[in-house]
Amino acid sequence: QVQLVESGGGLVQTGESLRLSCAASRSIFSIATMGWYRQAPGKQRELVARITVDSSTNYADSVKGRFTISRDNAENTVYLQMNSLKLEDTAVYYCSGSNIYNRATYWGQGTQVTVSS
């Protein structure tokens, strides 16, 4: 059974930082493109950042230069370092893992990030 477990969300003020973690099942991590998505109230879920098996990354324009995605293959964990947080970063953040062979995608339960002024 594939599991993705996020942690690290919370309440911060504008300009502060948070680091999200997502621990994945070993069975999926080594063969998956890992990603972070977010969903704000009343909005669709959107891609924040993605990292491939060989650690190539891409980011949403809204977070470029502020967020960094990384993966620790020894720990089966993907991180999202979020700096210079803005009010508009407030959302539930979801970790995803997509099997590069069969495209099956798995999701974590989400972690709330709230940025206040």
C-alpha positions as CSV (number, residue, x, y, z in Angstrom):
1,Q,0.0,0.0,0.0
2,V,1.4,3.4,-1.0
3,Q,1.4,6.1,1.6
4,L,2.3,9.7,1.5
5,V,2.4,11.6,4.8
6,E,2.8,15.3,4.9
7,S,4.0,17.4,7.9
8,G,5.3,20.8,8.6
9,G,2.3,23.0,8.0
10,G,1.3,25.8,10.3
11,L,0.5,29.4,10.9
12,V,3.2,32.0,10.0
13,Q,3.3,35.7,9.2
14,T,4.2,37.2,5.9
15,G,7.8,37.0,5.1
16,E,8.5,34.0,7.3
17,S,9.5,30.5,6.2
18,L,8.2,27.0,6.6
19,R,9.4,23.6,5.4
20,L,7.0,20.9,4.5
21,S,8.0,17.2,4.5
22,C,6.4,14.3,2.8
23,A,7.4,10.8,3.8
24,A,6.6,8.3,1.0
25,S,6.4,4.5,0.9
26,R,9.7,3.0,-0.3
27,S,7.7,1.1,-3.0
28,I,6.8,4.3,-4.8
29,F,9.5,6.9,-4.0
30,S,12.3,5.5,-6.1
31,I,10.1,5.3,-9.3
32,A,8.0,8.5,-8.8
33,T,8.0,12.1,-9.8
34,M,7.1,13.8,-6.6
35,G,5.2,17.0,-6.4
36,W,3.6,19.5,-4.1
37,Y,0.2,20.9,-5.0
38,R,-2.0,23.4,-3.1
39,Q,-5.6,24.2,-2.9
40,A,-6.9,27.5,-1.5
41,P,-10.6,27.9,-0.5
42,G,-12.8,28.2,-3.5
43,K,-10.0,27.5,-6.0
44,Q,-8.8,24.5,-7.9
45,R,-5.8,22.5,-6.9
46,E,-2.7,23.8,-8.5
47,L,0.9,22.6,-9.0
48,V,3.4,24.3,-6.8
49,A,6.6,22.3,-7.6
50,R,7.7,19.0,-9.0
51,I,10.9,17.0,-8.9
52,T,11.7,14.0,-11.0
53,V,13.5,10.8,-10.1
54,D,16.8,12.4,-11.4
55,S,16.0,15.6,-9.4
56,S,15.0,17.9,-12.2
57,T,12.6,20.5,-10.9
58,N,9.9,22.8,-12.1
59,Y,7.9,25.5,-10.3
60,A,4.8,27.5,-10.6
61,D,5.7,31.1,-11.6
62,S,4.1,32.4,-8.4
63,V,6.7,30.6,-6.2
64,K,9.8,30.7,-8.3
65,G,12.7,32.2,-6.3
66,R,10.9,31.6,-3.0
67,F,10.2,27.9,-2.8
68,T,12.6,25.0,-3.2
69,I,11.7,21.4,-3.7
70,S,14.1,18.6,-2.9
71,R,14.2,14.9,-2.3
72,D,16.2,12.7,0.0
73,N,16.2,9.3,-1.7
74,A,17.8,7.6,1.4
75,E,14.9,8.8,3.5
76,N,12.1,8.4,0.9
77,T,11.2,12.0,1.7
78,V,10.4,15.1,-0.4
79,Y,10.6,18.6,1.0
80,L,9.3,22.0,0.1
81,Q,11.2,24.9,1.6
82,M,9.0,27.9,1.5
83,N,10.6,31.3,2.1
84,S,9.2,34.8,2.0
85,L,5.7,33.6,2.4
86,K,2.8,35.7,1.2
87,L,-0.8,35.9,2.1
88,E,-1.7,34.2,-1.2
89,D,0.3,31.2,-0.2
90,T,-2.4,30.2,2.3
91,A,-3.8,26.8,1.2
92,V,-3.8,23.2,2.0
93,Y,-0.7,21.7,0.5
94,Y,-0.7,18.2,-0.8
95,C,2.1,15.8,-1.6
96,S,1.8,13.6,-4.7
97,G,3.8,10.8,-6.2
98,S,3.4,9.7,-9.8
99,N,4.7,6.3,-10.9
100,I,6.9,7.0,-14.0
101,Y,6.0,3.6,-15.5
102,N,2.2,3.4,-15.2
103,R,1.4,7.0,-14.3
104,A,-0.6,6.0,-11.2
105,T,-0.7,9.0,-8.9
106,Y,-1.0,8.9,-5.2
107,W,-1.9,11.8,-2.8
108,G,-1.2,12.6,0.8
109,Q,-3.9,13.9,3.2
110,G,-2.8,17.5,3.0
111,T,-1.3,19.9,5.5
112,Q,-2.6,23.4,6.1
113,V,-0.4,26.4,5.6
114,T,-1.8,29.8,6.8
115,V,0.0,33.0,6.2
116,S,-1.2,36.0,8.2
117,S,-0.3,39.7,8.1
